[in-house]
Amino acid sequence: MREDYYAGLEDRYFYTFDQAKEAKLKIDFDAIPPAPTPTKMGITVIDDVSLSDVVPYIDWNPFFQTWELRGRYPNRGYPKIFDDEHVGSEAKKLFDEAQKMLNKIIADKSMNLKGVVGLFPANRSDDGEDVHIYVDEASRAAGTPMSTFCMLRQQAEKESDDPYLSQADFIAPAGYNDHIGMFAVSCFGCDALVKYYESENDDYSKIMCQALADRFVEAFAEHLHRTIRTEMWGYAKDEELDEADLLKIKYAGIRPAPGYPSQPDHTEKQTMWEIIKAKELAGIELSDSLSMMPASSVSALVFAHPESQYFAVGQIGKDQVESYAERKKFELSKMERWLSPILNYERD
């Protein structure tokens, strides 16, 4: 099976890393300048958002996917799934029971939300592949970053003139007053409920509370990203979107997560945790495999430029992996292990 996989890749053409860099997204930061300086710079602990605050931001579609309930066209997704002749009645019953548990959790405060946000000066590195983070404007002026986010670039050949994207493309180079945001948020209390339901041999309620904790924290991330856009950073102060529009990503900017398609390297979470002190300030930890703990947690970088977009890096070549490992000061073999799902070659 592995041989078939790599044989399939041989039929694809990949740009060299140098070619991909030449074909990067070239934003005209004079014509479309970076977002204004954030209103609230530095690190902010978020511990005053209640579960009821985020309920309007809940996307219920993944909830039904957790229970493997899928409506058929035209009744796909929430709330149309309730009209589906095959799963509609079961979905409605499940949803009603979820509402009962949700209201109970809110009433008895058995779960709570906490997170931390960071907003800092940032510029793209001279080679255009990474993003330097600065404590303040003085350190930016001195050229002494406190940390660097290393980014990955698309290399698989495209059948169009579309650029070969990296998240670094969305940040302006030195000389521009650009910034970047980041956050980590969690829903606490689910583990205790899980233990209780396990002691009662109640697997149904156990899965239900885990599914709700996931919905709470995803809604918290949506709520917080809006607060960042409209208040803490304030680059979209006049934004007037309802919750449905937010779930359709109609707002300005993006919030990609480390380990996901736009930057499929989980080790970059370590950089974020060091910058915003997510463990010390919010109690959100990273496991040896860099999973977030508690399990119902979300982390993301926040890009404000209107040209920023979601994308998938896809498969990458050894020339980029070697450059990336050198920039991160990782042994090549260690870097290849972390990036193994996206390598276009078989590692030694």
Backbone hydrogen bonds, N-H to C=O, Kabsch-Sander energy under -0.5 kcal/mol:
donor,donor_aa,acceptor,acceptor_aa,energy
5,Y,1,M,-2.0
6,Y,2,R,-2.2
7,A,3,E,-2.2
8,G,4,D,-2.0
9,L,5,Y,-1.4
10,E,6,Y,-1.0
11,D,8,G,-1.1
12,R,9,L,-1.7
15,Y,155,Q,-3.0
20,A,16,T,-2.6
21,K,17,F,-2.3
22,E,18,D,-1.9
23,A,19,Q,-1.5
24,K,21,K,-1.3
27,I,25,L,-0.8
29,F,27,I,-1.2
32,I,28,D,-2.9
39,T,232,M,-0.7
40,K,232,M,-2.9
41,M,39,T,-0.6
42,G,119,L,-3.1
44,T,117,V,-2.7
46,I,115,G,-3.2
47,D,45,V,-0.7
50,S,48,D,-0.6
54,V,50,S,-0.9
54,V,51,L,-0.7
55,V,51,L,-1.0
57,Y,54,V,-1.9
58,I,55,V,-1.8
60,W,58,I,-0.7
64,F,60,W,-1.5
65,Q,61,N,-1.6
66,T,62,P,-2.0
67,W,63,F,-1.1
68,E,65,Q,-1.5
69,L,64,F,-2.9
70,R,68,E,-0.6
75,N,72,R,-3.3
81,I,77,G,-2.3
82,F,79,P,-1.7
83,D,80,K,-2.2
84,D,81,I,-1.5
88,G,84,D,-1.9
91,A,87,V,-2.8
92,K,88,G,-2.4
93,K,89,S,-2.1
94,L,90,E,-2.3
95,F,91,A,-2.6
96,D,92,K,-2.5
97,E,93,K,-2.0
98,A,94,L,-2.2
99,Q,95,F,-2.3
100,K,96,D,-1.6
101,M,97,E,-2.1
102,L,98,A,-3.0
103,N,99,Q,-2.6
104,K,100,K,-1.8
105,I,101,M,-2.8
106,I,102,L,-2.3
107,A,103,N,-2.3
108,D,104,K,-2.8
109,K,105,I,-0.9
110,S,105,I,-1.1
111,M,105,I,-0.6
112,N,188,F,-2.1
114,K,186,S,-1.9
115,G,46,I,-2.0
116,V,184,A,-2.3
117,V,44,T,-2.9
118,G,182,M,-2.9
119,L,42,G,-1.9
120,F,180,I,-2.4
122,A,178,D,-2.3
123,N,132,H,-1.6
124,R,172,A,-2.4
125,S,130,D,-2.6
128,G,125,S,-1.7
131,V,149,F,-2.6
132,H,123,N,-2.9
133,I,147,S,-3.0
134,Y,121,P,-2.6
140,R,136,D,-1.7
141,A,137,E,-2.6
142,A,138,A,-1.8
143,G,139,S,-0.7
143,G,140,R,-0.9
144,T,139,S,-2.6
146,M,133,I,-2.3
147,S,133,I,-1.4
149,F,131,V,-2.8
150,C,148,T,-0.6
151,M,129,E,-1.1
154,Q,165,L,-2.2
155,Q,313,V,-0.6
155,Q,315,Q,-0.7
156,A,315,Q,-0.5
157,E,13,Y,-2.8
164,Y,23,A,-2.4
165,L,163,P,-0.9
169,D,166,S,-1.7
170,F,167,Q,-1.4
171,I,168,A,-1.4
174,A,124,R,-0.6
176,Y,173,P,-1.5
178,D,176,Y,-1.6
180,I,120,F,-2.3
181,G,302,V,-2.4
182,M,118,G,-1.8
183,F,300,A,-2.3
184,A,116,V,-2.0
185,V,298,V,-2.9
186,S,114,K,-2.5
187,C,296,S,-2.3
188,F,112,N,-3.2
188,F,186,S,-0.6
193,L,189,G,-1.5
194,V,190,C,-2.8
195,K,191,D,-2.2
196,Y,192,A,-1.9
197,Y,193,L,-2.7
198,E,194,V,-2.4
199,S,195,K,-2.1
200,E,196,Y,-1.2
201,N,198,E,-1.4
202,D,197,Y,-3.1
203,D,201,N,-0.9
206,K,202,D,-1.8
207,I,203,D,-2.6
208,M,204,Y,-2.3
209,C,205,S,-2.6
210,Q,206,K,-1.8
211,A,207,I,-2.5
212,L,208,M,-2.3
213,A,209,C,-2.3
214,D,210,Q,-1.9
215,R,211,A,-1.8
216,F,212,L,-2.9
217,V,213,A,-2.3
218,E,214,D,-2.1
219,A,215,R,-2.2
220,F,216,F,-2.3
221,A,217,V,-2.3
222,E,218,E,-2.0
223,H,219,A,-2.8
224,L,220,F,-3.0
225,H,221,A,-2.6
226,R,222,E,-1.8
227,T,223,H,-1.9
228,I,224,L,-2.6
229,R,225,H,-2.5
230,T,226,R,-2.6
231,E,227,T,-2.4
232,M,227,T,-2.0
233,W,228,I,-2.9
234,G,228,I,-1.7
236,A,229,R,-2.7
237,K,234,G,-0.8
239,E,236,A,-2.0
246,L,242,D,-1.8
247,L,243,E,-2.0
248,K,244,A,-0.9
249,I,246,L,-1.9
250,K,245,D,-1.5
254,I,303,F,-1.7
259,G,263,Q,-3.0
260,Y,257,A,-1.9
263,Q,260,Y,-2.0
265,D,263,Q,-1.7
266,H,264,P,-0.5
268,E,265,D,-1.4
269,K,266,H,-1.9
270,Q,267,T,-1.0
271,T,267,T,-0.7
272,M,268,E,-1.8
273,W,269,K,-3.0
274,E,270,Q,-2.0
275,I,271,T,-1.9
276,I,272,M,-2.7
277,K,273,W,-1.2
278,A,273,W,-0.7
281,L,277,K,-2.9
282,A,278,A,-1.5
283,G,279,K,-1.2
284,I,278,A,-1.8
285,E,283,G,-0.6
285,E,293,M,-2.8
287,S,291,S,-2.6
290,L,287,S,-1.7
293,M,285,E,-2.7
297,S,295,A,-1.9
298,V,185,V,-2.5
300,A,183,F,-2.2
301,L,256,P,-2.9
302,V,181,G,-3.2
303,F,254,I,-2.3
303,F,301,L,-0.5
308,S,305,H,-2.1
313,V,261,P,-2.8
316,I,342,I,-2.6
321,V,317,G,-2.0
322,E,318,K,-2.7
323,S,319,D,-1.7
324,Y,320,Q,-3.1
325,A,321,V,-2.8
326,E,322,E,-2.0
327,R,323,S,-2.4
328,K,324,Y,-2.0
329,K,325,A,-0.8
330,F,325,A,-2.7
335,M,331,E,-2.4
336,E,332,L,-2.7
337,R,333,S,-1.6
338,W,334,K,-1.8
339,L,335,M,-2.0
340,S,336,E,-0.5
340,S,337,R,-0.8
342,I,339,L,-2.4
343,L,340,S,-1.0
344,N,316,I,-2.4
347,R,345,Y,-0.6
